[in-house]
Amino acid sequence: MVKNRTGGSKTKGQARKFVNNAKQPTNIRLSQDECELYAQATKMLGNGMCHVLCIDGKTRLCHIRGKFRGRGKRDNLLGNNSWLLIGLREWEIGKDEKKMQNCDLLEVYSPMDVDRLKNTVNENWNLFNNDNGTKISEDDVLFVDERTDEYMKLVEEELAENQNDKNAKISMAFDEEEEINVDDI
């Protein structure tokens, strides 16, 4: 074994025998069975578990296996909105319909793998939230003043009128009378 010359906290744990030096793009693991589904992590629960939204629209309780914890988590970081491949527990299917169905984590996809996955697999990827939770639903509260609200309505009306014309430009809806002096601010 190579001598640890750099020192510091936990550097021996990063020795050559534990580091995977293969940084070239590898083959991504695809779903090979009907019990393997693509999913997206929605909520991290701790204790090696998380909630995932599967490609079939159901929310399941995912158990993070030991391979993705401890020393092995360096290349497999899992967080909210991470894309995953999960395996259903077919021996538990249909036991108790009131409880959330359990599944196991099989693969964590990196952002580069997500793009490759979208290009190779024909699935409805619109179900997954790609903008890190910034979608606005009807239940969300928006803080907008009256002027901005009026401006947005005018822009929406003008877009609706000119949706067929690609070169249509949106005119400014602000009043010409009001001048803003930068020195007063």
Biotite code that builds the C-alpha atoms (Angstrom):
import biotite.structure as struc

atoms = struc.array([
    struc.Atom([0.000, 0.000, 0.000], chain_id="A", res_id=1, res_name="MET", atom_name="CA", element="C"),
    struc.Atom([1.141, 3.517, -0.757], chain_id="A", res_id=2, res_name="VAL", atom_name="CA", element="C"),
    struc.Atom([2.311, 5.598, 2.166], chain_id="A", res_id=3, res_name="LYS", atom_name="CA", element="C"),
    struc.Atom([0.042, 8.415, 3.277], chain_id="A", res_id=4, res_name="ASN", atom_name="CA", element="C"),
    struc.Atom([2.218, 11.505, 2.781], chain_id="A", res_id=5, res_name="ARG", atom_name="CA", element="C"),
    struc.Atom([-0.441, 14.189, 2.519], chain_id="A", res_id=6, res_name="THR", atom_name="CA", element="C"),
    struc.Atom([-1.909, 13.785, 6.002], chain_id="A", res_id=7, res_name="GLY", atom_name="CA", element="C"),
    struc.Atom([-5.110, 15.428, 7.129], chain_id="A", res_id=8, res_name="GLY", atom_name="CA", element="C"),
    struc.Atom([-8.414, 14.148, 8.303], chain_id="A", res_id=9, res_name="SER", atom_name="CA", element="C"),
    struc.Atom([-9.596, 10.863, 6.799], chain_id="A", res_id=10, res_name="LYS", atom_name="CA", element="C"),
    struc.Atom([-7.094, 10.876, 3.923], chain_id="A", res_id=11, res_name="THR", atom_name="CA", element="C"),
    struc.Atom([-6.191, 7.270, 4.497], chain_id="A", res_id=12, res_name="LYS", atom_name="CA", element="C"),
    struc.Atom([-9.830, 6.433, 3.764], chain_id="A", res_id=13, res_name="GLY", atom_name="CA", element="C"),
    struc.Atom([-9.327, 7.985, 0.341], chain_id="A", res_id=14, res_name="GLN", atom_name="CA", element="C"),
    struc.Atom([-6.375, 5.752, -0.437], chain_id="A", res_id=15, res_name="ALA", atom_name="CA", element="C"),
    struc.Atom([-6.010, 4.134, -3.854], chain_id="A", res_id=16, res_name="ARG", atom_name="CA", element="C"),
    struc.Atom([-7.601, 0.872, -2.849], chain_id="A", res_id=17, res_name="LYS", atom_name="CA", element="C"),
    struc.Atom([-10.939, 2.637, -2.193], chain_id="A", res_id=18, res_name="PHE", atom_name="CA", element="C"),
    struc.Atom([-11.019, 5.066, -5.130], chain_id="A", res_id=19, res_name="VAL", atom_name="CA", element="C"),
    struc.Atom([-12.526, 4.135, -8.464], chain_id="A", res_id=20, res_name="ASN", atom_name="CA", element="C"),
    struc.Atom([-10.330, 5.884, -11.048], chain_id="A", res_id=21, res_name="ASN", atom_name="CA", element="C"),
    struc.Atom([-12.642, 5.209, -13.992], chain_id="A", res_id=22, res_name="ALA", atom_name="CA", element="C"),
    struc.Atom([-13.928, 8.703, -14.834], chain_id="A", res_id=23, res_name="LYS", atom_name="CA", element="C"),
    struc.Atom([-14.811, 7.944, -18.465], chain_id="A", res_id=24, res_name="GLN", atom_name="CA", element="C"),
    struc.Atom([-18.513, 7.695, -19.292], chain_id="A", res_id=25, res_name="PRO", atom_name="CA", element="C"),
    struc.Atom([-19.793, 4.259, -18.453], chain_id="A", res_id=26, res_name="THR", atom_name="CA", element="C"),
    struc.Atom([-22.848, 2.430, -19.629], chain_id="A", res_id=27, res_name="ASN", atom_name="CA", element="C"),
    struc.Atom([-25.944, 3.481, -17.773], chain_id="A", res_id=28, res_name="ILE", atom_name="CA", element="C"),
    struc.Atom([-28.067, 0.829, -16.190], chain_id="A", res_id=29, res_name="ARG", atom_name="CA", element="C"),
    struc.Atom([-31.512, 0.598, -17.752], chain_id="A", res_id=30, res_name="LEU", atom_name="CA", element="C"),
    struc.Atom([-34.653, -1.092, -16.518], chain_id="A", res_id=31, res_name="SER", atom_name="CA", element="C"),
    struc.Atom([-34.394, -4.787, -17.440], chain_id="A", res_id=32, res_name="GLN", atom_name="CA", element="C"),
    struc.Atom([-37.463, -6.157, -15.692], chain_id="A", res_id=33, res_name="ASP", atom_name="CA", element="C"),
    struc.Atom([-41.063, -5.088, -15.131], chain_id="A", res_id=34, res_name="GLU", atom_name="CA", element="C"),
    struc.Atom([-40.293, -4.764, -11.417], chain_id="A", res_id=35, res_name="CYS", atom_name="CA", element="C"),
    struc.Atom([-37.596, -2.161, -12.088], chain_id="A", res_id=36, res_name="GLU", atom_name="CA", element="C"),
    struc.Atom([-38.961, 1.375, -12.426], chain_id="A", res_id=37, res_name="LEU", atom_name="CA", element="C"),
    struc.Atom([-37.504, 4.824, -12.953], chain_id="A", res_id=38, res_name="TYR", atom_name="CA", element="C"),
    struc.Atom([-38.199, 7.210, -10.089], chain_id="A", res_id=39, res_name="ALA", atom_name="CA", element="C"),
    struc.Atom([-37.348, 10.593, -8.651], chain_id="A", res_id=40, res_name="GLN", atom_name="CA", element="C"),
    struc.Atom([-36.606, 11.219, -4.981], chain_id="A", res_id=41, res_name="ALA", atom_name="CA", element="C"),
    struc.Atom([-39.161, 13.632, -3.516], chain_id="A", res_id=42, res_name="THR", atom_name="CA", element="C"),
    struc.Atom([-38.429, 13.574, 0.215], chain_id="A", res_id=43, res_name="LYS", atom_name="CA", element="C"),
    struc.Atom([-35.440, 12.382, 2.214], chain_id="A", res_id=44, res_name="MET", atom_name="CA", element="C"),
    struc.Atom([-36.581, 10.748, 5.454], chain_id="A", res_id=45, res_name="LEU", atom_name="CA", element="C"),
    struc.Atom([-33.320, 9.725, 7.047], chain_id="A", res_id=46, res_name="GLY", atom_name="CA", element="C"),
    struc.Atom([-32.504, 6.302, 8.481], chain_id="A", res_id=47, res_name="ASN", atom_name="CA", element="C"),
    struc.Atom([-31.728, 5.055, 4.951], chain_id="A", res_id=48, res_name="GLY", atom_name="CA", element="C"),
    struc.Atom([-35.158, 5.774, 3.490], chain_id="A", res_id=49, res_name="MET", atom_name="CA", element="C"),
    struc.Atom([-36.805, 8.281, 1.165], chain_id="A", res_id=50, res_name="CYS", atom_name="CA", element="C"),
    struc.Atom([-40.057, 8.857, -0.671], chain_id="A", res_id=51, res_name="HIS", atom_name="CA", element="C"),
    struc.Atom([-39.876, 8.437, -4.447], chain_id="A", res_id=52, res_name="VAL", atom_name="CA", element="C"),
    struc.Atom([-42.276, 9.322, -7.231], chain_id="A", res_id=53, res_name="LEU", atom_name="CA", element="C"),
    struc.Atom([-42.217, 6.474, -9.743], chain_id="A", res_id=54, res_name="CYS", atom_name="CA", element="C"),
    struc.Atom([-42.772, 6.697, -13.483], chain_id="A", res_id=55, res_name="ILE", atom_name="CA", element="C"),
    struc.Atom([-46.193, 5.054, -13.035], chain_id="A", res_id=56, res_name="ASP", atom_name="CA", element="C"),
    struc.Atom([-47.339, 7.990, -10.858], chain_id="A", res_id=57, res_name="GLY", atom_name="CA", element="C"),
    struc.Atom([-47.291, 6.227, -7.470], chain_id="A", res_id=58, res_name="LYS", atom_name="CA", element="C"),
    struc.Atom([-45.315, 7.380, -4.446], chain_id="A", res_id=59, res_name="THR", atom_name="CA", element="C"),
    struc.Atom([-43.333, 4.624, -2.751], chain_id="A", res_id=60, res_name="ARG", atom_name="CA", element="C"),
    struc.Atom([-41.044, 4.251, 0.247], chain_id="A", res_id=61, res_name="LEU", atom_name="CA", element="C"),
    struc.Atom([-37.519, 3.569, -1.014], chain_id="A", res_id=62, res_name="CYS", atom_name="CA", element="C"),
    struc.Atom([-34.945, 1.790, 1.147], chain_id="A", res_id=63, res_name="HIS", atom_name="CA", element="C"),
    struc.Atom([-31.373, 2.906, 0.454], chain_id="A", res_id=64, res_name="ILE", atom_name="CA", element="C"),
    struc.Atom([-29.211, -0.188, 0.368], chain_id="A", res_id=65, res_name="ARG", atom_name="CA", element="C"),
    struc.Atom([-25.820, -0.421, 2.035], chain_id="A", res_id=66, res_name="GLY", atom_name="CA", element="C"),
    struc.Atom([-24.056, -0.090, -1.315], chain_id="A", res_id=67, res_name="LYS", atom_name="CA", element="C"),
    struc.Atom([-25.182, 3.550, -1.462], chain_id="A", res_id=68, res_name="PHE", atom_name="CA", element="C"),
    struc.Atom([-24.303, 4.384, 2.145], chain_id="A", res_id=69, res_name="ARG", atom_name="CA", element="C"),
    struc.Atom([-21.034, 4.819, 3.987], chain_id="A", res_id=70, res_name="GLY", atom_name="CA", element="C"),
    struc.Atom([-17.915, 4.535, 1.828], chain_id="A", res_id=71, res_name="ARG", atom_name="CA", element="C"),
    struc.Atom([-19.905, 3.825, -1.347], chain_id="A", res_id=72, res_name="GLY", atom_name="CA", element="C"),
    struc.Atom([-21.864, 7.064, -1.313], chain_id="A", res_id=73, res_name="LYS", atom_name="CA", element="C"),
    struc.Atom([-19.022, 9.148, -2.746], chain_id="A", res_id=74, res_name="ARG", atom_name="CA", element="C"),
    struc.Atom([-20.156, 8.677, -6.363], chain_id="A", res_id=75, res_name="ASP", atom_name="CA", element="C"),
    struc.Atom([-23.809, 7.975, -5.587], chain_id="A", res_id=76, res_name="ASN", atom_name="CA", element="C"),
    struc.Atom([-25.014, 11.058, -3.735], chain_id="A", res_id=77, res_name="LEU", atom_name="CA", element="C"),
    struc.Atom([-28.762, 10.977, -3.308], chain_id="A", res_id=78, res_name="LEU", atom_name="CA", element="C"),
    struc.Atom([-30.887, 14.064, -2.646], chain_id="A", res_id=79, res_name="GLY", atom_name="CA", element="C"),
    struc.Atom([-34.217, 15.595, -3.520], chain_id="A", res_id=80, res_name="ASN", atom_name="CA", element="C"),
    struc.Atom([-35.025, 15.463, -7.248], chain_id="A", res_id=81, res_name="ASN", atom_name="CA", element="C"),
    struc.Atom([-32.362, 12.813, -7.909], chain_id="A", res_id=82, res_name="SER", atom_name="CA", element="C"),
    struc.Atom([-33.277, 10.361, -10.660], chain_id="A", res_id=83, res_name="TRP", atom_name="CA", element="C"),
    struc.Atom([-33.180, 6.737, -9.586], chain_id="A", res_id=84, res_name="LEU", atom_name="CA", element="C"),
    struc.Atom([-33.778, 3.197, -10.706], chain_id="A", res_id=85, res_name="LEU", atom_name="CA", element="C"),
    struc.Atom([-35.736, 1.305, -8.098], chain_id="A", res_id=86, res_name="ILE", atom_name="CA", element="C"),
    struc.Atom([-36.708, -2.320, -7.715], chain_id="A", res_id=87, res_name="GLY", atom_name="CA", element="C"),
    struc.Atom([-40.163, -3.230, -6.473], chain_id="A", res_id=88, res_name="LEU", atom_name="CA", element="C"),
    struc.Atom([-40.467, -5.814, -3.751], chain_id="A", res_id=89, res_name="ARG", atom_name="CA", element="C"),
    struc.Atom([-42.719, -8.246, -5.575], chain_id="A", res_id=90, res_name="GLU", atom_name="CA", element="C"),
    struc.Atom([-43.070, -10.470, -2.525], chain_id="A", res_id=91, res_name="TRP", atom_name="CA", element="C"),
    struc.Atom([-44.788, -7.544, -0.738], chain_id="A", res_id=92, res_name="GLU", atom_name="CA", element="C"),
    struc.Atom([-47.085, -6.421, -3.565], chain_id="A", res_id=93, res_name="ILE", atom_name="CA", element="C"),
    struc.Atom([-50.725, -6.495, -2.519], chain_id="A", res_id=94, res_name="GLY", atom_name="CA", element="C"),
    struc.Atom([-50.164, -7.314, 1.157], chain_id="A", res_id=95, res_name="LYS", atom_name="CA", element="C"),
    struc.Atom([-51.464, -4.119, 2.709], chain_id="A", res_id=96, res_name="ASP", atom_name="CA", element="C"),
    struc.Atom([-52.952, -1.494, 0.429], chain_id="A", res_id=97, res_name="GLU", atom_name="CA", element="C"),
    struc.Atom([-53.230, 1.123, 3.206], chain_id="A", res_id=98, res_name="LYS", atom_name="CA", element="C"),
    struc.Atom([-49.448, 1.336, 3.675], chain_id="A", res_id=99, res_name="LYS", atom_name="CA", element="C"),
    struc.Atom([-47.041, 2.855, 1.180], chain_id="A", res_id=100, res_name="MET", atom_name="CA", element="C"),
    struc.Atom([-45.431, 0.212, -1.016], chain_id="A", res_id=101, res_name="GLN", atom_name="CA", element="C"),
    struc.Atom([-41.742, -0.537, -0.338], chain_id="A", res_id=102, res_name="ASN", atom_name="CA", element="C"),
    struc.Atom([-38.976, -0.596, -2.923], chain_id="A", res_id=103, res_name="CYS", atom_name="CA", element="C"),
    struc.Atom([-35.180, -0.796, -3.032], chain_id="A", res_id=104, res_name="ASP", atom_name="CA", element="C"),
    struc.Atom([-32.685, 1.607, -4.603], chain_id="A", res_id=105, res_name="LEU", atom_name="CA", element="C"),
    struc.Atom([-30.784, 0.045, -7.497], chain_id="A", res_id=106, res_name="LEU", atom_name="CA", element="C"),
    struc.Atom([-29.094, 2.961, -9.271], chain_id="A", res_id=107, res_name="GLU", atom_name="CA", element="C"),
    struc.Atom([-28.556, 6.718, -8.860], chain_id="A", res_id=108, res_name="VAL", atom_name="CA", element="C"),
    struc.Atom([-28.273, 8.644, -12.129], chain_id="A", res_id=109, res_name="TYR", atom_name="CA", element="C"),
    struc.Atom([-25.913, 11.607, -12.474], chain_id="A", res_id=110, res_name="SER", atom_name="CA", element="C"),
    struc.Atom([-27.112, 14.698, -14.412], chain_id="A", res_id=111, res_name="PRO", atom_name="CA", element="C"),
    struc.Atom([-25.146, 13.504, -17.439], chain_id="A", res_id=112, res_name="MET", atom_name="CA", element="C"),
    struc.Atom([-26.818, 10.091, -17.187], chain_id="A", res_id=113, res_name="ASP", atom_name="CA", element="C"),
    struc.Atom([-30.248, 11.741, -16.968], chain_id="A", res_id=114, res_name="VAL", atom_name="CA", element="C"),
    struc.Atom([-29.743, 13.368, -20.368], chain_id="A", res_id=115, res_name="ASP", atom_name="CA", element="C"),
    struc.Atom([-28.575, 10.085, -21.880], chain_id="A", res_id=116, res_name="ARG", atom_name="CA", element="C"),
    struc.Atom([-31.510, 8.288, -20.268], chain_id="A", res_id=117, res_name="LEU", atom_name="CA", element="C"),
    struc.Atom([-34.022, 10.738, -21.767], chain_id="A", res_id=118, res_name="LYS", atom_name="CA", element="C"),
    struc.Atom([-32.556, 10.148, -25.223], chain_id="A", res_id=119, res_name="ASN", atom_name="CA", element="C"),
    struc.Atom([-32.461, 6.346, -25.056], chain_id="A", res_id=120, res_name="THR", atom_name="CA", element="C"),
    struc.Atom([-35.616, 5.319, -23.169], chain_id="A", res_id=121, res_name="VAL", atom_name="CA", element="C"),
    struc.Atom([-39.116, 6.134, -24.393], chain_id="A", res_id=122, res_name="ASN", atom_name="CA", element="C"),
    struc.Atom([-41.030, 7.043, -21.240], chain_id="A", res_id=123, res_name="GLU", atom_name="CA", element="C"),
    struc.Atom([-43.220, 9.942, -20.135], chain_id="A", res_id=124, res_name="ASN", atom_name="CA", element="C"),
    struc.Atom([-40.536, 12.010, -18.390], chain_id="A", res_id=125, res_name="TRP", atom_name="CA", element="C"),
    struc.Atom([-42.915, 14.973, -17.911], chain_id="A", res_id=126, res_name="ASN", atom_name="CA", element="C"),
    struc.Atom([-44.022, 13.469, -14.606], chain_id="A", res_id=127, res_name="LEU", atom_name="CA", element="C"),
    struc.Atom([-40.651, 14.194, -13.052], chain_id="A", res_id=128, res_name="PHE", atom_name="CA", element="C"),
    struc.Atom([-39.977, 17.701, -11.783], chain_id="A", res_id=129, res_name="ASN", atom_name="CA", element="C"),
    struc.Atom([-36.908, 18.998, -13.648], chain_id="A", res_id=130, res_name="ASN", atom_name="CA", element="C"),
    struc.Atom([-36.718, 22.508, -12.223], chain_id="A", res_id=131, res_name="ASP", atom_name="CA", element="C"),
    struc.Atom([-35.804, 21.653, -8.626], chain_id="A", res_id=132, res_name="ASN", atom_name="CA", element="C"),
    struc.Atom([-39.216, 22.260, -7.117], chain_id="A", res_id=133, res_name="GLY", atom_name="CA", element="C"),
    struc.Atom([-39.898, 25.722, -8.501], chain_id="A", res_id=134, res_name="THR", atom_name="CA", element="C"),
    struc.Atom([-43.160, 24.808, -10.217], chain_id="A", res_id=135, res_name="LYS", atom_name="CA", element="C"),
    struc.Atom([-46.027, 27.042, -9.217], chain_id="A", res_id=136, res_name="ILE", atom_name="CA", element="C"),
    struc.Atom([-49.242, 25.286, -8.369], chain_id="A", res_id=137, res_name="SER", atom_name="CA", element="C"),
    struc.Atom([-52.640, 26.782, -7.671], chain_id="A", res_id=138, res_name="GLU", atom_name="CA", element="C"),
    struc.Atom([-52.137, 26.413, -3.924], chain_id="A", res_id=139, res_name="ASP", atom_name="CA", element="C"),
    struc.Atom([-48.933, 28.491, -3.823], chain_id="A", res_id=140, res_name="ASP", atom_name="CA", element="C"),
    struc.Atom([-49.007, 32.092, -2.640], chain_id="A", res_id=141, res_name="VAL", atom_name="CA", element="C"),
    struc.Atom([-47.479, 34.678, -4.958], chain_id="A", res_id=142, res_name="LEU", atom_name="CA", element="C"),
    struc.Atom([-46.454, 38.107, -3.706], chain_id="A", res_id=143, res_name="PHE", atom_name="CA", element="C"),
    struc.Atom([-47.113, 40.491, -6.582], chain_id="A", res_id=144, res_name="VAL", atom_name="CA", element="C"),
    struc.Atom([-48.009, 44.161, -6.482], chain_id="A", res_id=145, res_name="ASP", atom_name="CA", element="C"),
    struc.Atom([-50.877, 45.562, -8.560], chain_id="A", res_id=146, res_name="GLU", atom_name="CA", element="C"),
    struc.Atom([-48.644, 47.107, -11.195], chain_id="A", res_id=147, res_name="ARG", atom_name="CA", element="C"),
    struc.Atom([-46.799, 43.878, -11.888], chain_id="A", res_id=148, res_name="THR", atom_name="CA", element="C"),
    struc.Atom([-50.076, 41.976, -11.992], chain_id="A", res_id=149, res_name="ASP", atom_name="CA", element="C"),
    struc.Atom([-51.517, 44.427, -14.540], chain_id="A", res_id=150, res_name="GLU", atom_name="CA", element="C"),
    struc.Atom([-48.339, 44.185, -16.611], chain_id="A", res_id=151, res_name="TYR", atom_name="CA", element="C"),
    struc.Atom([-48.462, 40.368, -16.622], chain_id="A", res_id=152, res_name="MET", atom_name="CA", element="C"),
    struc.Atom([-52.119, 40.428, -17.740], chain_id="A", res_id=153, res_name="LYS", atom_name="CA", element="C"),
    struc.Atom([-51.282, 42.790, -20.601], chain_id="A", res_id=154, res_name="LEU", atom_name="CA", element="C"),
    struc.Atom([-48.354, 40.610, -21.667], chain_id="A", res_id=155, res_name="VAL", atom_name="CA", element="C"),
    struc.Atom([-50.521, 37.475, -21.609], chain_id="A", res_id=156, res_name="GLU", atom_name="CA", element="C"),
    struc.Atom([-53.220, 39.204, -23.687], chain_id="A", res_id=157, res_name="GLU", atom_name="CA", element="C"),
    struc.Atom([-50.674, 40.412, -26.220], chain_id="A", res_id=158, res_name="GLU", atom_name="CA", element="C"),
    struc.Atom([-49.092, 36.956, -26.435], chain_id="A", res_id=159, res_name="LEU", atom_name="CA", element="C"),
    struc.Atom([-52.513, 35.416, -27.020], chain_id="A", res_id=160, res_name="ALA", atom_name="CA", element="C"),
    struc.Atom([-53.165, 37.887, -29.873], chain_id="A", res_id=161, res_name="GLU", atom_name="CA", element="C"),
    struc.Atom([-49.766, 37.392, -31.479], chain_id="A", res_id=162, res_name="ASN", atom_name="CA", element="C"),
    struc.Atom([-49.116, 33.715, -30.821], chain_id="A", res_id=163, res_name="GLN", atom_name="CA", element="C"),
    struc.Atom([-49.014, 32.846, -34.540], chain_id="A", res_id=164, res_name="ASN", atom_name="CA", element="C"),
    struc.Atom([-46.613, 35.648, -35.436], chain_id="A", res_id=165, res_name="ASP", atom_name="CA", element="C"),
    struc.Atom([-43.094, 34.533, -34.484], chain_id="A", res_id=166, res_name="LYS", atom_name="CA", element="C"),
    struc.Atom([-41.585, 37.990, -34.893], chain_id="A", res_id=167, res_name="ASN", atom_name="CA", element="C"),
    struc.Atom([-44.142, 39.762, -32.717], chain_id="A", res_id=168, res_name="ALA", atom_name="CA", element="C"),
    struc.Atom([-42.570, 41.915, -30.054], chain_id="A", res_id=169, res_name="LYS", atom_name="CA", element="C"),
    struc.Atom([-44.138, 42.742, -26.743], chain_id="A", res_id=170, res_name="ILE", atom_name="CA", element="C"),
    struc.Atom([-44.487, 46.444, -26.189], chain_id="A", res_id=171, res_name="SER", atom_name="CA", element="C"),
    struc.Atom([-43.815, 47.837, -22.785], chain_id="A", res_id=172, res_name="MET", atom_name="CA", element="C"),
    struc.Atom([-46.996, 48.330, -20.796], chain_id="A", res_id=173, res_name="ALA", atom_name="CA", element="C"),
    struc.Atom([-45.604, 50.819, -18.304], chain_id="A", res_id=174, res_name="PHE", atom_name="CA", element="C"),
    struc.Atom([-46.854, 54.379, -18.329], chain_id="A", res_id=175, res_name="ASP", atom_name="CA", element="C"),
    struc.Atom([-44.740, 56.954, -20.125], chain_id="A", res_id=176, res_name="GLU", atom_name="CA", element="C"),
    struc.Atom([-45.600, 59.617, -17.523], chain_id="A", res_id=177, res_name="GLU", atom_name="CA", element="C"),
    struc.Atom([-43.803, 58.032, -14.625], chain_id="A", res_id=178, res_name="GLU", atom_name="CA", element="C"),
    struc.Atom([-40.054, 58.606, -14.605], chain_id="A", res_id=179, res_name="GLU", atom_name="CA", element="C"),
    struc.Atom([-37.668, 56.938, -12.209], chain_id="A", res_id=180, res_name="ILE", atom_name="CA", element="C"),
    struc.Atom([-34.749, 58.958, -10.971], chain_id="A", res_id=181, res_name="ASN", atom_name="CA", element="C"),
    struc.Atom([-31.868, 56.708, -9.948], chain_id="A", res_id=182, res_name="VAL", atom_name="CA", element="C"),
    struc.Atom([-30.473, 59.356, -7.587], chain_id="A", res_id=183, res_name="ASP", atom_name="CA", element="C"),
    struc.Atom([-33.687, 59.320, -5.518], chain_id="A", res_id=184, res_name="ASP", atom_name="CA", element="C"),
    struc.Atom([-33.375, 55.635, -4.839], chain_id="A", res_id=185, res_name="ILE", atom_name="CA", element="C"),
])
